[in-house]
Amino acid sequence: MLDMSEPAALAYGKHGAHLRLRLLKDRLARYMVAAGGISVILSILLIFIYLVYVVAPLGETPEMNESAVYAVPADAPVLHLAIEEQAEMGAVFARDGTVRFISTRDGALVRQLWLPVPKGVQVVSFSAARPASGVVALGLSNGQALVVRQHYKVTYPDDRRVITPQLDYPLGTALVDVASEHSALARIAVQEEEGVFTLVGWSKNGMLSVVRATPEESLLEDESTFAFERSSGNTDLQDIRALLVDPVQSDLYVISRAGKLAWFNVTDLSQPRLVEQLSITAPGVKVRAATLLAGGASIMVAGDDGVINQWFSVRNEEGGRHLEKIRSFDTSGELRSLVAEYSRKGFYAGNRQGDITAYHATAHTQLLQQKVADSAIVQMAIAPRANALWALDDDGQLHFWYIRNEYPELSWSSLWSKVWYEGYDHPEYIWQSSASSNDFEPKFSLTPLTFGTLKAAFYAMLFAIPLSIMGAVFTAYFMAPKMRQLVKPTIEIMEALPTVILGFLAGLWLAPLVETHLPGVFALLLLMPLLVLLVAFLWSCLPVALRRFVPDGWEAALLVPVVVGAGALSLGLSPLLEQWLFGGDMPGWLQHEMGIGFDQRNSLVVGMAMGFAVIPTIFSIAEDAIFSVPKYLTYGSLALGATPWQSLVRVVLLTASPGIFSGIMMGVGRAVGETMIVLMATGNTPVMDMNIFEGMRTLSANIAVEMPESEVGSTHYRVLFLAALVLFVFTFVFNTGAEIVRQRLREKYSSL
């Protein structure tokens, strides 16, 4: 049995206690590190789950739910249906001049009014202006028209909402003379904007009449009076199916049943002009219905072949505008009615079989199809918020349905493919999420934002990789230890600079400097390498005794004044070079002579500023990797007769390649996710152009700019989260791929 002396036992006891304490600390440290790693993974996973949670509603399938069915309360054929904003009440205009306001919930009559139609005169045509105006017009058999506005007064007596339907007559109760010779208005159109009214009537004798009422301020009367302008003429189109006037009252579209369209410019009624006349259906196809989409830029034409075509004007090679068919939508069954949404580019079609189909023009998608009735759908009305629908069937039954269709603007093609938007001459990738008009066509293409993200990262890495990797190689392999101890912390501390400061300096100082010294910037790219090589050559020509005054590894200090001098010389020569080579204006020369656009805040500025921010990350990781290569590998290579450069290229760099690659990938990840620099140093224009003199907009900058102004839960809001999800997935996939490559490099070169 081992007999330990008291001092030895005491020492053993102290050592054992210390060992147990050390093991406890190691175990706690291991658990804490594991908990920290798991927490990071869970945090990333939770971010991903939250992004998916916000984006997921974009994939919801639109649906319709029936609420009520009741007989239409009218003794004469129904001319028009309309629903007020809350979808609690609607108006039914009948051919006998009655207007019945009824509850959409059960069809109960709320109020009935009679329009002042003269005795013995029949209503022969009807038209509604842009839905938001509430203005309608009745064409009469005596060639006159009655203009009526429906509106709903909302009050809150006893904290209870009460909706009171009302009618008024913006042009007065007196009828407006439209057609000459008092011929019946077989077709009529009306449009109103800012108090100006335009009426268009067509009589079966071929006469087309246009009347415009412009308000005049009266000094003696409280109410304003109207000045009327008139124009008329014959049209060779027969059997007119639709008259359409755009909301600004400059364009008139006359569409015949045979599929012919005449486009008139009626801005100046004293000189109306025929812009174009063309066929808008296939040979033999008759027009069933036609309507304008919200905003009035697009014409939707439905033929009896079951196809709905979208037309709008585009610019031709001569600079003029002409109508062009943009896209087509196939329908099932024989179409009987067509109606557009109030403020979105969606529309609904009802067919003879009682089906209603919803479409969205920009997304070019069929959103839903629902069986509503057992007979043909002859009239429809969409609520202003597009959340409810009235459908009148051929049996006189009125069907009220609720609609859930929150995000119709989105489809795979609208997010990632070229889309032909209204007002554009060809399909393009466009991001433009908002405008001042409610009739705006949102443009949610993520392609230019993704392109801008990659473009910014590309130019930043083009600037950062050579400088950081070469600097890391020199610092770790050639530089003296004392100088390395000074240089490495200095570069690493650059990473602590706030990117908002870098973006501020790039936008307000660097961008104007680059613009005014553009030739000098490019001269610097040539002059600096030449001066460095020249100084290096001259240094090698000096006697050895002189070169020994500079210790090995400190030669880089001699290049500092060379670099500063090259920069000063290049910028100093810039005005002379610009005057000599570019007539004193290089940006203008690029624009006019080379056709290359120039923005002051461009990719060149972003590349320099963001490259400056990325250099410390790449440099630090790459320098550590190179410096950590065991010295015996270098010594063994040198002992076998390799030169220092051969040892560097064939041994050191290969061994350190996993670390160098990791540094580059970290830099790319930093560049892809950078926000403030690209936000402040670019014009934030979402254009797809690799031109180094043009700006861009990145996913991260777009989120930072537009998220504060987006409505929570809106399409815009969720698309911004989708952009964040795309950025998240892109970074995750890219980093995962980079890690796989790094591991393979480590396995390949670990045996060196």
C-alpha positions in Angstrom: 0.0 0.0 0.0 1.3 3.4 -1.0 2.2 5.5 2.0 2.2 9.3 1.2 3.9 11.8 3.4 1.7 14.7 4.7 3.3 17.3 2.4 2.9 15.1 -0.6 -0.7 14.3 0.2 -1.4 18.0 0.7 0.2 18.9 -2.6 -1.7 16.1 -4.3 -4.9 17.4 -2.8 -4.3 20.9 -4.0 -3.4 19.6 -7.4 -6.5 17.5 -7.6 -8.7 20.4 -6.5 -7.1 22.6 -9.2 -7.6 19.9 -11.8 -11.3 19.4 -10.8 -11.8 23.2 -11.0 -10.1 23.3 -14.4 -12.3 20.5 -15.7 -15.4 22.3 -14.4 -14.4 25.5 -16.2 -13.7 23.6 -19.4 -17.1 21.9 -19.2 -18.8 25.2 -18.5 -17.0 26.8 -21.4 -17.9 24.0 -23.7 -21.6 24.3 -22.7 -21.6 28.0 -23.1 -19.9 27.8 -26.5 -22.4 25.2 -27.6 -25.3 27.2 -26.2 -24.0 30.3 -28.1 -23.8 28.4 -31.3 -27.2 26.9 -30.9 -28.6 30.3 -30.1 -27.1 31.8 -33.3 -28.6 28.9 -35.3 -32.0 29.4 -33.7 -31.9 33.2 -34.2 -31.2 32.7 -37.9 -33.9 30.1 -38.1 -36.4 32.4 -36.4 -35.5 35.2 -38.8 -36.1 32.9 -41.7 -39.4 31.7 -40.2 -40.6 35.2 -39.6 -39.7 36.3 -43.2 -41.6 33.3 -44.5 -44.6 34.1 -42.2 -44.9 37.6 -43.6 -44.3 36.6 -47.2 -46.6 33.5 -47.2 -49.9 35.4 -47.7 -48.7 36.4 -51.2 -49.2 32.8 -52.2 -52.8 32.6 -51.0 -55.4 31.6 -53.6 -58.1 34.2 -54.2 -61.6 33.1 -53.4 -65.2 34.2 -53.5 -67.9 33.4 -50.9 -71.6 33.8 -51.5 -73.5 36.1 -49.1 -77.0 36.5 -50.5 -79.3 36.0 -53.5 -82.5 38.0 -54.1 -84.7 39.3 -56.9 -83.7 42.6 -58.3 -86.2 45.3 -57.3 -86.9 46.8 -60.7 -89.9 46.8 -63.0 -87.8 47.6 -66.1 -84.5 46.2 -67.5 -81.5 47.1 -65.3 -79.0 49.5 -66.9 -76.3 49.7 -64.3 -75.2 48.4 -60.9 -73.0 50.2 -58.4 -71.8 49.4 -54.9 -70.7 51.9 -52.3 -67.3 51.7 -50.5 -68.4 49.8 -47.5 -70.2 47.2 -49.7 -73.3 47.6 -47.5 -75.5 49.3 -50.0 -75.8 49.5 -53.8 -77.6 51.3 -56.5 -79.7 49.7 -59.3 -80.4 52.0 -62.3 -83.4 50.9 -64.3 -84.4 51.8 -67.9 -87.6 53.5 -66.6 -85.6 56.2 -64.8 -85.8 54.8 -61.3 -82.8 54.4 -59.0 -83.2 52.0 -56.2 -80.7 51.9 -53.3 -80.8 48.5 -51.7 -79.0 46.7 -48.9 -76.5 44.3 -50.3 -77.0 41.9 -47.4 -80.7 41.1 -48.0 -81.8 43.2 -51.0 -84.1 45.3 -48.8 -85.1 48.7 -50.4 -83.4 51.6 -48.6 -84.4 54.4 -50.8 -86.0 54.9 -54.2 -85.5 58.0 -56.4 -86.8 59.0 -59.8 -84.7 60.6 -62.5 -86.1 63.7 -64.3 -86.7 61.9 -67.6 -89.2 63.9 -69.7 -92.6 62.2 -70.3 -92.7 60.4 -73.6 -88.9 60.1 -73.8 -87.2 56.7 -73.4 -83.8 55.9 -72.0 -82.0 54.1 -74.9 -78.4 54.1 -73.7 -76.3 54.3 -70.5 -72.7 54.9 -69.5 -70.7 55.3 -66.3 -67.6 57.5 -65.9 -64.6 56.4 -63.9 -66.0 54.5 -61.0 -64.6 56.7 -58.3 -66.5 59.7 -59.6 -70.0 58.1 -59.2 -71.1 59.9 -62.4 -73.4 58.2 -64.9 -75.1 59.4 -68.0 -78.4 58.4 -69.6 -78.8 58.7 -73.4 -82.3 59.6 -74.4 -84.4 58.9 -77.5 -84.6 62.7 -78.2 -80.8 63.1 -78.6 -80.4 64.6 -75.2 -78.5 63.3 -72.1 -79.0 63.4 -68.4 -75.9 63.4 -66.2 -76.3 62.1 -62.6 -73.9 61.6 -59.7 -74.5 59.1 -57.0 -72.8 59.5 -53.6 -73.3 58.3 -50.1 -73.3 60.4 -47.0 -72.0 58.7 -43.9 -73.1 59.9 -40.5 -72.7 58.6 -37.0 -75.7 59.4 -34.8 -75.6 57.6 -31.5 -72.2 56.2 -32.5 -73.9 54.1 -35.2 -72.9 54.4 -38.8 -75.7 55.5 -41.1 -75.2 55.6 -44.9 -77.6 57.9 -46.7 -77.7 57.5 -50.5 -78.1 60.6 -52.6 -78.3 61.8 -56.2 -77.3 65.1 -57.6 -77.1 66.7 -61.0 -73.7 68.3 -61.6 -74.8 69.8 -64.9 -78.3 70.7 -63.6 -81.6 68.9 -64.0 -81.9 70.4 -67.5 -81.0 67.9 -70.2 -77.9 68.4 -72.3 -78.3 68.5 -76.1 -75.8 66.0 -77.5 -77.0 64.7 -80.9 -78.1 67.0 -83.7 -81.5 66.7 -85.3 -82.7 65.1 -82.0 -81.8 61.6 -83.1 -81.7 58.9 -80.5 -78.4 58.3 -78.7 -77.9 54.6 -79.4 -74.6 54.8 -77.6 -73.3 57.2 -75.0 -70.1 57.8 -73.0 -69.3 60.1 -70.2 -66.2 61.1 -68.3 -65.5 63.6 -65.5 -62.3 64.9 -64.1 -61.9 68.0 -61.8 -65.4 69.3 -62.6 -64.9 69.0 -66.4 -67.4 66.7 -68.2 -67.2 65.2 -71.6 -70.2 63.5 -73.2 -70.0 61.5 -76.4 -73.0 60.2 -78.3 -73.5 58.0 -81.4 -76.7 57.9 -83.4 -77.6 55.1 -85.8 -77.4 57.6 -88.7 -73.6 57.5 -88.2 -73.4 60.8 -86.4 -70.8 61.1 -83.6 -71.2 64.0 -81.3 -68.9 65.3 -78.5 -69.9 67.8 -75.8 -67.6 69.2 -73.2 -68.8 71.2 -70.2 -66.2 73.3 -68.4 -67.1 75.1 -65.2 -67.1 78.9 -65.1 -66.9 80.9 -61.9 -69.8 83.2 -61.5 -69.5 86.5 -59.5 -73.2 86.8 -59.0 -74.3 83.3 -58.3 -73.2 80.9 -55.7 -73.1 77.9 -58.0 -70.8 77.7 -61.0 -72.1 77.6 -64.5 -70.8 75.7 -67.4 -69.4 76.6 -70.8 -70.3 74.1 -73.5 -68.1 73.1 -76.5 -69.5 70.9 -79.2 -68.1 68.9 -82.1 -69.8 66.4 -84.4 -69.1 64.4 -87.5 -69.9 61.2 -89.3 -68.0 58.0 -88.8 -67.8 55.1 -91.2 -68.0 52.6 -88.4 -71.3 50.7 -88.2 -73.1 49.1 -85.3 -71.0 50.8 -82.6 -70.6 48.5 -79.6 -68.8 50.8 -77.2 -67.7 54.4 -76.7 -64.8 54.9 -74.3 -63.3 58.2 -73.1 -60.1 58.2 -71.0 -60.2 60.0 -67.6 -58.2 63.0 -68.8 -60.7 63.4 -71.7 -58.1 63.6 -74.4 -58.8 60.3 -76.2 -62.0 58.8 -77.5 -62.2 55.2 -78.6 -65.1 54.1 -80.9 -65.4 50.4 -81.2 -67.7 48.6 -83.6 -69.3 45.2 -83.2 -67.3 44.0 -86.2 -64.0 44.6 -84.4 -63.0 48.0 -85.8 -61.6 50.7 -83.5 -61.2 54.4 -84.3 -59.0 56.4 -82.0 -59.7 60.2 -81.9 -57.9 62.9 -80.0 -60.5 65.2 -78.6 -58.3 67.5 -76.5 -59.3 70.4 -78.7 -62.9 70.0 -79.8 -62.5 72.6 -82.4 -60.0 70.3 -84.2 -60.7 66.7 -83.3 -58.2 64.4 -84.9 -58.4 60.8 -86.0 -55.2 59.2 -84.6 -55.6 55.7 -85.8 -58.2 53.2 -87.1 -57.5 49.5 -87.0 -59.0 46.0 -86.4 -58.8 44.8 -82.9 -60.2 41.3 -83.3 -59.4 38.3 -85.5 -61.3 38.1 -88.9 -64.9 37.1 -88.3 -64.8 37.7 -84.5 -67.4 40.1 -83.1 -66.9 42.3 -80.1 -69.0 41.3 -77.1 -67.8 44.0 -74.6 -65.2 46.6 -74.1 -64.0 48.6 -71.1 -61.1 50.7 -69.8 -58.9 49.5 -67.0 -58.3 51.7 -64.0 -56.5 54.8 -65.2 -57.9 54.6 -68.7 -54.6 53.7 -70.4 -55.6 50.1 -71.3 -58.6 49.0 -73.4 -60.0 45.5 -72.7 -61.8 44.1 -75.6 -63.8 40.8 -75.3 -64.7 38.9 -78.5 -67.2 36.1 -79.1 -64.3 33.7 -79.6 -63.8 33.7 -75.8 -60.6 35.9 -75.9 -60.1 39.2 -74.0 -57.3 41.3 -75.5 -55.5 44.2 -73.8 -54.6 47.2 -75.9 -52.7 50.4 -75.1 -50.7 52.9 -77.0 -46.9 52.6 -77.5 -44.4 54.8 -79.3 -43.3 53.8 -82.8 -40.0 54.3 -84.5 -41.0 57.7 -85.8 -42.0 59.0 -82.3 -45.7 58.8 -82.8 -48.0 56.6 -80.8 -50.2 53.7 -82.0 -52.3 51.1 -80.3 -50.8 47.6 -79.9 -52.2 44.4 -78.5 -50.2 43.7 -75.4 -51.6 40.4 -74.0 -54.6 38.1 -74.3 -56.7 36.2 -71.8 -58.6 33.1 -72.7 -62.1 32.7 -71.1 -64.4 29.7 -70.8 -67.8 30.0 -72.3 -69.6 32.8 -74.1 -68.8 36.1 -72.4 -71.7 38.4 -71.6 -70.3 41.0 -69.2 -67.0 42.7 -68.5 -66.2 45.1 -65.6 -62.9 46.6 -64.3 -61.8 47.2 -60.7 -61.8 50.7 -59.3 -58.1 51.3 -58.7 -56.3 48.1 -59.6 -55.5 46.6 -63.0 -57.9 43.7 -62.4 -61.1 42.9 -64.3 -63.9 40.4 -64.1 -65.7 38.5 -66.9 -69.2 36.9 -66.7 -70.3 34.3 -69.2 -73.5 32.7 -70.4 -73.0 29.6 -68.2 -73.2 31.8 -65.0 -69.4 31.7 -64.3 -67.4 34.7 -63.2 -63.6 34.8 -63.8 -61.2 37.3 -62.3 -58.0 38.3 -64.1 -55.1 40.7 -63.4 -53.7 42.4 -66.5 -50.2 43.3 -65.3 -49.6 39.9 -63.7 -51.2 38.3 -66.8 -52.9 35.7 -64.6 -56.4 34.2 -64.1 -56.9 34.6 -60.4 -60.1 32.7 -59.9 -63.2 31.2 -61.5 -66.5 30.8 -59.7 -69.9 29.4 -60.6 -72.3 32.2 -59.4 -75.6 31.5 -61.2 -77.4 29.0 -63.3 -78.0 31.5 -66.1 -76.0 34.1 -68.0 -74.3 36.9 -66.0 -75.6 40.1 -67.7 -74.5 42.8 -65.3 -71.8 43.1 -62.6 -70.5 45.6 -60.2 -67.3 45.6 -58.1 -67.0 47.3 -54.8 -64.5 50.2 -54.6 -62.2 48.1 -52.3 -62.5 45.1 -54.7 -63.8 43.0 -51.7 -67.4 42.4 -52.9 -69.3 41.8 -56.1 -72.8 42.1 -57.4 -73.8 39.8 -60.3 -77.2 40.0 -62.1 -78.2 36.9 -64.0 -80.6 36.5 -66.9 -83.4 35.4 -64.5 -83.4 38.7 -62.6 -81.6 37.3 -59.6 -79.0 39.5 -57.9 -76.1 37.6 -56.4 -73.9 39.2 -53.7 -70.5 37.7 -53.1 -67.6 38.6 -50.9 -64.1 38.5 -52.5 -60.8 37.7 -50.9 -58.2 38.9 -53.4 -55.5 40.9 -51.6 -52.5 40.5 -53.7 -53.5 40.1 -57.4 -50.5 42.1 -58.7 -48.0 39.4 -58.1 -47.0 36.4 -60.2 -43.8 34.7 -61.1 -43.6 36.7 -64.3 -44.3 40.1 -62.7 -41.6 39.5 -60.1 -38.8 38.0 -62.3 -39.7 38.4 -66.0 -40.0 41.4 -68.3 -43.4 43.0 -68.2 -45.0 45.3 -70.7 -46.3 48.1 -68.5 -48.7 50.9 -69.6 -46.9 53.8 -71.1 -43.8 51.8 -72.0 -42.7 51.0 -75.5 -41.6 47.4 -74.8 -41.4 44.9 -72.0 -38.9 45.9 -69.2 -37.7 45.0 -65.8 -39.1 47.8 -63.6 -39.3 48.5 -59.9 -41.6 51.4 -59.1 -43.8 50.7 -56.1 -45.8 53.9 -55.7 -47.0 57.1 -57.3 -49.2 60.0 -56.6 -52.2 58.5 -58.5 -54.5 55.8 -57.3 -54.7 54.5 -60.8 -51.0 53.7 -60.7 -49.8 50.4 -62.1 -47.4 49.0 -59.4 -44.2 47.6 -60.8 -42.7 45.0 -58.4 -39.9 43.4 -60.4 -37.2 42.1 -58.1 -34.8 41.5 -61.0 -33.3 45.0 -61.2 -32.8 45.0 -57.4 -31.1 41.6 -57.5 -29.0 42.7 -60.4 -28.1 45.9 -58.6 -27.1 43.9 -55.5 -24.8 41.7 -57.5 -23.4 44.7 -59.5 -22.5 46.6 -56.4 -20.8 43.5 -54.9 -19.0 42.8 -58.1 -17.4 46.3 -58.4 -16.7 46.4 -54.7 -14.8 43.1 -54.9 -13.1 44.1 -58.1 -11.6 47.0 -56.1 -11.1 45.1 -52.8 -9.8 41.6 -53.6 -6.5 42.6 -55.4 -5.6 45.2 -52.7 -6.6 43.1 -49.7 -5.1 39.7 -50.9 -1.9 41.3 -52.2 -1.6 43.3 -49.0 -2.2 40.2 -46.9 0.5 38.3 -48.8 3.1 41.0 -48.4 2.2 41.7 -44.8 2.3 38.0 -43.7 5.2 36.8 -45.9 7.6 39.6 -46.6 7.0 42.4 -44.0 9.2 42.8 -41.0 7.5 41.7 -37.7 7.6 45.1 -36.1 6.1 46.7 -39.2 3.5 44.0 -39.4 2.5 44.8 -35.8 1.9 48.4 -36.9 0.2 47.8 -40.3 -2.2 44.9 -39.4 -4.0 46.6 -36.5 -4.2 49.8 -38.4 -6.0 48.1 -41.3 -8.2 46.0 -39.0 -9.3 49.1 -37.1 -10.7 50.5 -40.4 -13.5 47.9 -40.1 -14.8 49.8 -37.1 -15.6 52.8 -39.2 -19.4 53.2 -39.4 -20.6 52.5 -42.9 -22.9 55.5 -42.7 -19.9 57.7 -42.4 -18.3 56.0 -45.4 -21.5 56.4 -47.4 -21.7 60.1 -46.4 -18.2 60.7 -47.5 -18.7 58.8 -50.7 -21.8 60.6 -51.6 -20.8 64.2 -50.7 -17.1 64.2 -51.2 -15.9 61.2 -53.3 -18.6 61.3 -55.9 -18.0 65.0 -56.9 -14.3 64.5 -56.8 -14.5 61.5 -59.2 -16.8 63.5 -61.5 -14.5 66.5 -61.7 -11.3 64.4 -61.9 -12.5 61.5 -64.0 -9.5 61.3 -66.4 -7.2 61.5 -63.3 -8.9 58.5 -61.7 -8.3 56.4 -64.8 -4.8 57.8 -65.2 -4.1 56.7 -61.6 -4.8 53.1 -62.6 -2.0 53.2 -65.1 0.4 55.7 -63.4 0.5 54.0 -60.0 1.7 50.5 -61.2 4.2 52.1 -63.5 5.6 54.4 -60.8 5.8 51.4 -58.3 7.6 49.3 -60.9 9.9 52.1 -61.7 10.8 52.8 -58.1 11.3 49.1 -57.5 13.6 48.9 -60.5 15.6 51.9 -59.3 15.8 50.5 -55.8 17.3 47.2 -57.2 19.9 49.3 -59.2 21.2 51.0 -56.0 24.4 49.7 -54.5 23.9 47.0 -51.8 25.5 49.3 -49.2 22.8 51.9 -49.7 20.0 49.3 -49.7 21.2 48.0 -46.4 20.2 51.2 -44.7 16.6 50.0 -45.0 16.2 46.7 -43.0 14.6 43.7 -44.7 10.8 43.9 -44.6 10.6 47.6 -44.3 10.8 48.4 -48.1 7.1 48.9 -48.2 7.5 52.2 -46.3 9.4 53.6 -49.2 6.3 53.1 -51.4 4.0 55.3 -49.2 5.3 58.6 -50.7 5.2 57.0 -54.2 1.5 56.1 -53.8 0.6 59.5 -52.4 2.6 61.2 -55.1 1.0 59.1 -57.9 -2.4 60.1 -56.6 -1.5 63.8 -56.4 0.1 63.7 -59.8 -2.9 61.9 -61.5 -5.4 64.3 -60.0 -3.3 67.3 -60.8 -3.0 66.2 -64.5 -6.7 65.5 -64.7 -7.8 68.9 -66.0 -5.1 68.9 -68.7 -6.0 65.4 -69.8 -9.7 66.2 -69.8 -9.1 69.3 -71.9 -6.7 67.6 -74.3 -8.6 64.3 -74.8 -12.2 65.0 -74.1 -12.8 68.7 -74.9 -12.9 69.6 -71.2 -15.9 67.4 -70.4 -15.3 63.7 -70.1 -18.8 62.9 -68.7 -20.3 64.8 -71.6 -18.0 63.1 -74.1 -19.0 59.7 -72.8 -22.7 60.6 -73.2 -22.6 62.2 -76.6 -19.7 60.4 -78.3 -19.9 56.9 -76.8 -23.5 56.8 -75.8 -22.6 55.9 -72.2 -24.7 57.5 -69.6 -23.0 59.1 -66.6 -24.4 59.6 -63.1 -22.4 61.4 -60.4 -23.2 58.7 -57.9 -22.3 55.6 -59.8 -20.9 52.1 -59.6 -17.3 53.4 -59.7 -17.9 55.4 -56.5 -19.7 52.5 -54.9 -16.9 50.1 -55.8 -14.3 52.4 -54.2 -16.3 53.2 -51.1 -17.6 49.7 -50.4 -14.3 48.2 -51.4 -12.7 50.3 -48.8 -15.2 49.0 -46.2 -14.6 45.3 -47.3 -10.8 45.4 -47.5 -10.2 45.0 -43.7 -12.4 41.9 -43.5 -10.7 40.1 -46.4 -7.2 41.3 -45.4 -7.5 40.2 -41.8 -8.7 36.7 -42.5 -6.4 36.1 -45.5 -3.3 37.5 -43.6 -4.0 35.3 -40.6 -4.3 32.3 -42.9 -1.0 33.0 -44.7 0.8 33.9 -41.5 -0.4 30.6 -39.9 1.2 28.4 -42.6 3.9 26.4 -40.7 7.4 27.9 -41.2 8.9 24.5 -41.8 7.0 24.2 -45.1 8.6 27.4 -46.3 12.0 26.4 -45.0 11.7 22.9 -46.6 10.8 24.5 -49.9 13.7 26.9 -49.8 16.1 24.1 -48.8 15.0 22.1 -51.8 16.1 25.0 -54.1 12.9 26.9 -54.6 13.0 30.7 -54.6 10.9 32.7 -52.1 8.3 33.5 -54.7 8.1 29.9 -55.8 7.7 28.9 -52.2 5.0 31.5 -51.8 3.0 30.5 -54.9 3.4 26.7 -54.8 3.4 26.1 -51.0 2.2 28.9 -48.8 -0.7 30.2 -50.9 -2.0 26.7 -51.6 -1.8 25.8 -47.9 -3.5 29.0 -46.9 -6.1 28.9 -49.8 -9.0 27.8 -47.5 -8.5 30.8 -45.3 -8.0 33.1 -48.2 -11.2 31.8 -49.8 -13.1 32.3 -46.5 -11.9 35.9 -46.4 -13.1 36.6 -49.9 -16.5 35.0 -49.2 -16.8 37.0 -46.0 -16.1 40.1 -48.0 -18.7 39.1 -50.7 -21.3 38.5 -48.0 -20.5 41.9 -46.5 -20.8 43.6 -49.9 -24.1 41.8 -50.8 -25.7 42.9 -47.5 -24.3 46.4 -47.3 -27.0 49.1 -47.0 -25.8 52.5 -46.0 -23.0 52.9 -48.5 -25.1 52.0 -51.6 -28.0 54.0 -50.2 -25.9 57.2 -49.9 -23.4 56.7 -52.7 -25.7 55.8 -55.6 -28.7 57.4 -57.2 -30.8 54.4 -56.1 -32.1 54.0 -59.6 -33.3 50.4 -60.2 -31.7 50.1 -63.7 -30.2 47.0 -65.2 -27.0 48.2 -66.8 -23.4 47.0 -66.1 -22.1 50.5 -67.1 -19.7 51.5 -64.3 -20.8 55.1 -64.7 -24.5 54.3 -63.9 -26.0 53.7 -60.4 -28.1 50.9 -59.1 -30.5 50.0 -56.4 -29.8 47.0 -54.2 -32.2 44.8 -52.3 -31.0 46.0 -48.9 -31.0 49.7 -49.8 -34.5 49.3 -51.3 -35.8 47.8 -48.1 -34.2 50.6 -46.0 -35.7 53.3 -48.3 -39.3 52.0 -48.8 -40.1 50.0 -45.7 -40.9 53.1 -43.6 -43.5 54.3 -46.1 -45.1 50.9 -46.9 -48.6 50.1 -45.5 -48.4 47.2 -43.1 -49.9 44.1 -44.7 -50.1 45.6 -48.2 -48.6 44.1 -51.3 -45.8 46.5 -51.2 -45.0 45.7 -47.6 -44.9 41.9 -48.2 -42.9 42.3 -51.4 -40.2 44.1 -49.4 -40.1 41.2 -47.0 -39.9 38.9 -50.0 -36.9 40.9 -51.1 -35.4 40.4 -47.6 -36.1 36.7 -47.9 -34.4 36.6 -51.3 -31.4 38.3 -49.9 -31.4 35.9 -46.9 -31.6 32.8 -49.1 -29.1 34.1 -51.5 -26.6 34.8 -48.7 -27.3 31.5 -47.1 -26.8 29.5 -50.3 -23.8 31.5 -51.3 -22.1 31.0 -47.9 -23.0 27.3 -47.8 -21.5 26.8 -51.2 -18.4 28.8 -50.2 -18.0 26.6 -47.1 -18.2 23.4 -49.2 -15.5 24.8 -51.5 -13.4 25.8 -48.5 -13.6 22.3 -46.9 -12.6 20.7 -50.2 -9.6 23.1 -50.5 -8.6 22.2 -46.9 -8.8 18.5 -47.6 -6.9 18.8 -50.8 -4.0 20.9 -49.5 -3.9 19.7 -45.9 -1.2 17.1 -46.8 1.3 19.8 -47.8 
